[in-house]
Amino acid sequence: MAAETRQDELLAQLKRGATTASPLVAAILGHLGKEIEKGAAPWWKETQKAWKDRRFVGWNEAWMLLLACIHFEALNEADNPLGPYLPSCGGTDEADPTAALVKFLEDPAKSFYENLSEARHWAFFPMRGFLWMMPAAYYFISRKLQFYLVEVDCGAGLNLVTDMLYPVKDFDPTFIATRVGLDPKPLEMPDIMHRRWVTACLMPDDIAGIQMLDRAADAVAEIRREDPSTLQLVPCPAAKAPKFIAKNIPADESDVGLLVMNQGVTSRMGDEDYGSYGKAVAETLAPWEGRGLWVEVEYVRGEMYSTTYQLRVHRIVDGSLCSAVLTTLDFENKRVTDHPEAVAFLGYKPKPLK
């Protein structure tokens, strides 16, 4: 992709992102857009160098990474000029942060560009994180079937314990045989730099979200400290995850199932990569027959500037991978739509009312 095309796309994405952002974040995005449009700012030229080998597919992927890198430096530096303007750093969002942002961008730390080049935006949203529990309850627990829970690109593994953080009536966590998180570079919550990064991936004025993140991060750190086998985090990129699962989780136990999930992962894949990934997951599920399930919580594919997540489920039926949408969550319009007819796809039969 030509640099000019990438810049034009990023500018459009920044403008779209600002329309749904808080005043603080909109001000930051607005200034970044002006600087990028001029094209002369040294920080933007260095950013382009950092991104020369990266490919962004999702419409909010690049600018959210850029925002996270700025936020991380503010969290990491006691004298960062943005600190007084960011609630996450103990500041207030009542004043315009533009002047402080200009000062920061004049001479960012080396880690700013390193993260732009190598880091991956990973955000914890409890409302999204616990959605795997619904298909798990329908497909496994209703049949009294234990299952392995595996998340691809799990980040810190926080989604894997949402059932423990937010208990739901009739959801029995003892049916989970083990929890495994796969990620190119797993984030360990006792590591202060990893902890700051997952905080930086939330909006700097989302104090409620940061508090929920802190609770989840503390819980994961404690769980792994007490018994690392309860939640296993393994270095493994998404493209290799299906083969890793097939090799390391045996399908020959007839009394155990497999749930593979991804959240905010395949939205970052182009159509060709997504097709290859889906084919590999289908091959992994095939030996599990009626005991394997692939769950996705992803943006609507093909929808420009999508702010709607779909809870998609896939399973092998008569040798082929078949799919259904259980729920859609329109965050911009604050609307949740369930698709009850899709529940039958999972073989779940509600008990008749007495």
N, C-alpha and C positions, 0 to 999 in steps of 0.2 A: 504494500500500500504506500503511495506517495506521501511524503511528509505533509504536503499541503492538504491532502485529503484527510489525513488523520487529524490535523489541526482543526479543520472545518468541522469534522464530526465531533471532536471534543468540545468545541465552542457551543455547538448545538446541544450537546448533552449537559453541559454546565448550565445553560439557560433553562433547560427543562428541569434539571435538578433543583434549581433555585426557586422554581414555581411552587414546589411542595415543601421547601425547607423553612426552618425557623428564621426570623430576621437576622440572627447572628450568623448562621450558616449561609444564608442567602447573600449577606454582605461579603463573606469570605469568597464564595464562589463567584460573585460578581466581579470582585477585584482580580481574581485569578483569570477570569475570562478576558478582562481588559488588557492585562499584561500579555496573555497568550496571543490575543489578536494583534497587538503591536509587534510581537515576535522578536523584540530586541533585548528583552530582559535576560541577563546572564543565567539566572536560575532556570528559566525556561529552556535555554539552549543546553544546559547541563541535564535537564530532565529528559530532553529528546535523546541525548546520548545514552542515558540510563535505560531508556525504553527501546533502544534500537533493535534489540533481539526479542522484545516482548510483543505479544499479540493479544489485543483485548477484543473480546466478542460481545460481552454484555454491555448495554448502553451506559450503565453507571459504574462499570468496572474500573476505568482509568481514573475518573475524577474522585471516586471514593477512596482509591488507593492514595492519590495525591493528598486528599484531605486527612487521611489516617496518618500519613507520614508527617504532615505539619503538626497534627495533634500529638503524635508520639514525642516529637521534639519538645513541645510545650510541657508535656508530662515529665520529661526526662531532664529538663534544665530548670533549676530553681530561678534563674534570672532571665528566662525566656521572655521577650517583650509581649508575647501573647497571653502569658499567664494571668494578668489582671483582668482579661476580657473573657476568659473561659471558665464557666462554673466548675468544670471537671478539675481545674487547677486551683480552685478556691477563689476564683475571680467572679465578676458579675458581667452579665450579658447586656447591661443597660446602655453601654456606650458603643460607638462605632469602632470595630477592631481594625479598620483599614490601615491606619498609620502604623500600628504595631506589626501588622502582617508585612507591610513594606519593609520595615526595619529587619524583621526576621529573614525575609527572602534576600536581603542584601548579602548575607553571609551565613547560610545554613551549615550546620554541622555535617561532617563527612557521612555520618550515619543516615542523614536525610536522603542522600542520593543512593546509598547502598540499599536502603529499604525500597526506594523507587525501582531499583534494578532487580531486587531478589525477593522481596517480601510479597505475601499474598494477603489480601484483605479477607478477614474472617470475623464475622460478627455473630454474637449470640443474641437471639431474640426468642424468649421463652414461648411466645404465642406460636412461633413457627417450630420451635425446637421440640415441642411435645406432640406434634401431629402424627408422628409414627405410631403413637400408642393406639389410635383408633383402629387402623388396619391390623395391628398386632393382636388387639383384643378380639376382633371379628374372626381373623384367620387362624390364630393359634390358641389363645386362651379359651375361646368358646368350645374348642375341641379337646381341651385339657392336654395340649401339646406343648412341650417345652421347645424353646428355640434359641439359636445363637443370634445375637444382635450385632451387626457389623455396620459401621458408618464409614463411607469413603470421603476423603478430604475432611476429616473430623476436627481439624484445628486442635483445640484443647480437650475435646471429648465431652464437652458440657451437654450436648444434646443427648448423649447416651445415658444420662442419669436424670433426665427431666421427670421421669416417673417417681424417682426418689425425692426430688425437690418439691414436686407438686403432686402429691398422691391423689389418685382418682378412685372413687368408689368402684369396686368390682374389678379393678385392674390389679392383678396379683403379680408383683415383680419376681416372685420365686419361680415363675415359669421361664424366666430368662436364664438360660444355662450359663452364658458368659457374654461379656460386652467387650467388643474389640473395635478400636478406632484406628483407621489407616490414614496416614497423612504423609506428604513428602518430608515435612519437618514438623513433627508433633510439638505442640506448645505445652510446656510443663508449668503448671500454676505455681509451684514454689519458686520458680525462677522469676525474679522481679522484672527482668527485661521482657520476658514472654507475657507476664501479667500486664505490663504497661501497653504492650502491643494490642492485646485483645481489648483493653480499655480504649485505646486510640481508635479502634475500628468502630466505635460507637460515636454518635454526635457529641461534641463537647458540652452541649447544654442539656443532654438527656440524662439528668441526674437519676431519675427513677430507673432507667435502663441500666445505668452503671451500678446502682445498688443491687439490682437483680443479678447482674453479672458477678459482682463481688461475692454474693451469697453462693452462686453456682461454683465459682472458682475455688472458694474456700472448701466447699463440699467435696469437689473432685480431688483437691490436694489431700484432704483428710482420708478419703476413700482409698486413694492410691498409697498413702503412707501406712494405713492399717493393713491393707492386703492388696498388693499390686495386681494380683490375679483377678480381682473383681472387675477392674477396668484396665484393659491392656491397650497401650498406645504403641503402634508399630510404624516405623518409617516405610512408606510405600506410596508412590504416586497413583493417581486415579487410573491412569492407563494400564497399570499393572495389577490393580486391585482384584479384578475377576480371577486372574490366574493365581494370585496369592491365596485367595479364598478357596479355590478349587484344590490347591495343593495342601493347605494347612487345616481346613475344616472338613472332616470326612462326611460324606453323604450316606454312608452305609448304616447309620443308626436309625432304624425305622421309627423310633419314639422321640426323635428330635427334629425340629425344623430349622430353617435359615431365613432370616430377614436381613436383606441388604438395603441400606438406605443412603441417599445423598440429598443434601440440602444446600441450595445455592451453588451447585457444582456444574451440572450439565448446562445451566444457563450460560456458562462461560465457554461452552464448546460450540464450534461451528457444526453445521449439519453433517458433514462427513465424519468428524470426530465423534459426534453423538451417535451416529449410526454404527460406527465401529465399537464404541463402548457398549451400546445396547446389545449388539450381537454377542459380545464377549460375556456380558452378564447373563444373557439367555443360555449360553453354553454352560455357564457355571450352575445355573438353576436346574438345568435339564436332569441331572442325576437325582435331584431331590424330588422330582415328580410333583405330587400334590402337597409337598411340605416346604416349598421354596417361594419366597415373595420378594419382589423388588419394589421399594417405596421411594418416591421422589417428592420433594417439596421444592418446586422450581417455578420461575416466571413462565408465563405463557410463551411458548416458542413461536417465533415469527411475529410477535406483537411489538411494534416499535414503542420504546419508552414504557414498557410494561411495568405496572406497579401491582399486578395481580399474580398471586401465587396459586399454583394448582397442587393439590395433594393427589398425585398419580400413583396408581398401583399396577403392577405387572406380574403375571404368573404364566407358567407353562400350561397350555390347554391343548390336548391332542397333539403334542409335539411342537407346538408353535407358541411364541410369546404373544400373549394377549394383554390388553390394557384397558383401564377405566379411570375416570376422574371421580374421586370421592367428594372433594370439597374444593371450592375456589374462595380465595381471600383477597378482596379488592381493598388494599390498604389506603389508597387515595380517597376512595368514597366510603371507607369504613363499612364495608358490606361483606358478609360471609354467606355463601350459598352452598348448601349441602345437596348432594345428588343421591337420594335414598335408593334409587334403582341400581346404583353401582355397588351397593352393599351385597346384593345377590351374586355379583361377580366373584366375591370372596367366599361364596358358599355359606354365608351366614344366614340363618333362619331365625328371626326373632320369635321369642316365646309368645303364644297367643295371650291376650289380656283375659283375665278371669272376670 
